Amino acid sequence: MSDDSVNRIRVQIYGTEYALRGRESIEHLRAVAQYVDEVMRGIASTNPQLDQKRVAVLAAVNIADQLKKLSAQYEELLDLLDDKTNSTK
């Protein structure tokens, strides 16, 4: 796939249909949508009184938290790798 090609897909997230498009594969776009749907449904199942907007915001906060933690772990691993590489020179 060239850098200029854009994939398009229609997905259901928490009962609403969305048209997604991006340079990632259709499988990737579908997996991302499915993950967001799963997070939203998980939040809604433990907090049934929440409206859709609040469920979406809490899902975004949870996903952002996961991203921040993974980014920090990634940076730690890069630092360890850099330390190992520099110590063998």
C-alpha positions, -999 to 999 in steps of 0.1 A, spaced: 0 0 0 14 34 -9 15 62 16 -12 81 -3 -39 54 -1 -66 58 24 -88 29 37 -124 35 46 -146 13 68 -179 16 86 -179 4 122 -203 2 151 -191 17 184 -214 15 213 -245 13 191 -236 41 168 -222 37 132 -191 56 123 -172 60 90 -135 56 97 -107 63 73 -70 62 76 -38 49 62 -37 19 84 -51 -14 72 -88 -21 74 -81 -48 100 -63 -22 121 -91 3 119 -116 -24 127 -96 -36 157 -93 0 170 -130 5 167 -137 -28 184 -113 -19 213 -131 14 219 -165 -4 218 -152 -29 244 -139 -2 267 -172 18 264 -193 -13 270 -172 -22 300 -177 12 316 -214 12 308 -218 -23 324 -203 -11 357 -220 23 356 -254 18 339 -266 53 350 -241 71 328 -252 86 295 -234 79 263 -213 111 264 -200 104 299 -193 68 289 -173 81 259 -153 106 280 -145 79 306 -134 55 278 -112 82 264 -97 89 299 -90 51 304 -75 47 270 -53 79 275 -42 65 308 -32 32 292 -13 51 264 6 73 290 16 42 310 27 23 279 46 54 266 65 56 299 73 19 298 85 23 262 108 52 271 122 31 300 129 3 277 146 26 252 168 40 280 177 5 291 186 -5 255 206 27 251 225 20 284 232 -16 273 244 -5 239 266 22 253 281 -1 280 292 -26 254 312 0 234 
